[in-house]
Amino acid sequence: MSFVEHPAEGIAILLWAADPDAPHRLATPFFHAAAAAAMDLPVEIYFTARSVRLLVPGVAASLRASERHGKTVLDTMREAVAHGARLLACSDALDANGIAADALIPECHGRGGAVQFMARAADLRWRTLVF
């Protein structure tokens, strides 16, 4: 389903300020990703900086955006993935945070960092969002 005359070919989302220490900021990127994926748009979510910690088992599962929100951050991530979003971890961010690349949640689709995100940003057929 398209709501625009010239739909994008995909949405690339960069998680930069989405920090596990500020869980109130964590649901919105995944709601937007799920919405775009539900519109049959390819969606890639790039986890950079401290956001890669969300890909460590147990971290996102222990966080809620609000005490009033019934879902964990992991639940919102899984909803986005269920609609077709791909979760990609920045190798440099993993290294900077001391996280082993083979110790991530199964929902993570692999690696993707600055080069891949900038390729999407430079592609006029793609749209980018930064959270």
N, C-alpha and C positions, 0 to 999 in steps of 0.2 A: 504494500500500500504506500503510495507516495502522496505527500501533502504539498509538494512543490512541482512546478513545471519542469525544472531541470534538477532532478534529484542527485545527491552526492553518490559517489561510488562506494564510499565508506567513511567511517568515523574513527579517528585515532584519538584516544584519550590519554593524556600524560598525567600521572599522579605524582606530583612533586611536593605540595604542601599537605597532602593527605597523610598525616602522621598518626600512628597508633596512640600516641600520647594526647591526641585531640580527637577522640572518637565522634564528637558531634559533627565533624566534617566528613565522615567516612561513608555515609549512606548515599548521599547525593550523586557522586560519580557513578555508582553502580546502578542507581535508578535510571539515570540518563542512558547508560550503556544498555540496560535491559530494554528501555523504550526504543532506542535506535535499532537494536537487534530485532525486536518484535516487528519493526517496520521493514524487515528483510534487508537491512543495511549491514554490510560487514562491519564489525566493531573490533578494534584492537585496543586493549588497555595496557599501557606501559607503566610498570611499577619502577619508580626511581627513588633516589635518596632513601629516606627512612620508610617510605611506603612499602618497600620490599619485605619489611618485617611482617606485613599482613599475609604474606605467602608462607610463613613458617607455621607448621601445624600447631593449633591451639591458640594462636594470637588473635586472629579475626573471630574465632569462635567465642572468645572471652569478652568481646567488645560489643557494645550497643551504642547507637548514635544518641539515644535518649533513654532514660528510665521508662518512658511511656511507650517506647517502640518495642513491639513484641519480638522483632527479629534481631538476630545478631548480625554483625557486619559480614560474617561468613555466609549467612543466609542470603544477604543481598548480593554478594559476589556470585553465589551459586545460581541465583535467579538470572543474573546477567549471562552467565555461562549457559544455562539451560535455553536461553533465547538465541544463543549463538556467538556471544562475545568470546574473544580469546584473551587470556591473561598472559602477559609477557614480562619476564623479569630482566632488569638491567644487570648484566654481569658485573660491571664496575660497582654498582650499588650493593649487590650481594657481597662482593669482596670487602667493600668499605664497612659493611655492617657485620662482617664475620660470619656470613651465612653460606653454608655449602650448597652448591647448585643442585645436588641430589637429595636435599632435605626439605623439599617444598611440598605444599599440598598438591594432591593429584589434579586439581582444577587448573593448575598452571600449565600452559601449553608450550613453554620453552623460554628461550632467551630473546630479548629484543631491547635495544637501547637507543642511544642518541642517533646513530646512523639510520636505523630503521624508522624512528619517529620523524626525523628531519626529512627523510625521503617521502613520507606521507605528507608532511607539511608543505613540501615543495611541489607536490602533485596537486594541480588545480582541481582534480576530480574528487579529492578527499577533503574532509573538514576536520579540524583539530580543536580539541578542548583541553584546557589545562586546569587541574584542580590541585 
